[in-house]
Amino acid sequence: MANEKVFAIIKTMSYKCTICGKGPVAGNSYSHSHKATKRIFKPNLQKQKLLLKGSIQSVLVCTNCIKSGKAHRPLKAA
C-alpha cells in the first residue's frame, strides 16, 4: 500500500514549464477595502508534443516559451 502512494506521486506531473521551469507563485489578492487574502498565481501552461531527448514527449510549456520560439514542435512525418 505504501508503494502505491509513491508511484502515484511519481506519475503526477508538477505544474511547471519543462523548458524554463516557471511555476506557481504565492501572493495576495486585494479586495476593494484592501483586505489581503492569500492566493496562487499560476503560469499559463499549454500541453504540447515536443522533441526532447530524441523522442516525442507530451509536456507542459508556458506561453512565453512558445511565443519566443524556445519550444520546437516536431515535423509531421509525410
N, C-alpha and C positions, 0 to 999 in steps of 0.2 A: 504494500500500500504506500509506503514511503517513496518507493521508486516511481510510482505513477505520478506523484506530485512533482518530482524532479523532472521527469520527462515533459510534463505539462508546462513547466517554467521554461525549459529549453526550446520547446516548439513555438511558443508565442514570440512574435516579433516586437521589439520595442518601438515606440512611436518616435523614430529618429530618421533623419535623412541618411542614407547609406553613403553618400558622396561627401557631404560637408559636415555631417554629424549634428546638424541643427535639431534641437528637441524642445520639449515643453519648458516654459519659464514661468515661475510663480510671480504673482504681483497682486495689486489691489484693484478692485472695481469701486468706483466712486459714484455715490448717488447724488441727487440734486442738493441734499443737505450736506454733502461732502463727507458722509459716513463711509469709511473704508471697510470693505469685506474682501476676504481672500478669494482669488480666482487663478485660473491657469490659462496662459496664452499658448495655444497650440500652433505649430507651424502648418502651413498649407502643403500637405503631402499628397502626392499622387502615386498610384501604383503603375509602374512601367516595367516592361521587359527590357533589360539591358544586357550587354555582353560583358560579363565580369568573370575574370579568371578562366577565360577560354570557353565558358559555357553561358547559355542564355538563362538568366535568372529573373524572376519577378520580384522587384524590390520597391521600397518606398523612396521617392525622391521629392525634394522640395521644389516649388515652382521657380525659385531663384536659380537653382542649378539647371533646370530645364530651359529657362529663358537665356541664361548665359552660355549655353552650349556645353556644359560640363557632362551632361547625361547624353551619351551617344547610343541611340537605338540601333539594333542590328538591322542589316539589309534583309529584305524578304527574299527567300530562295525562289528562283523562277521556275 
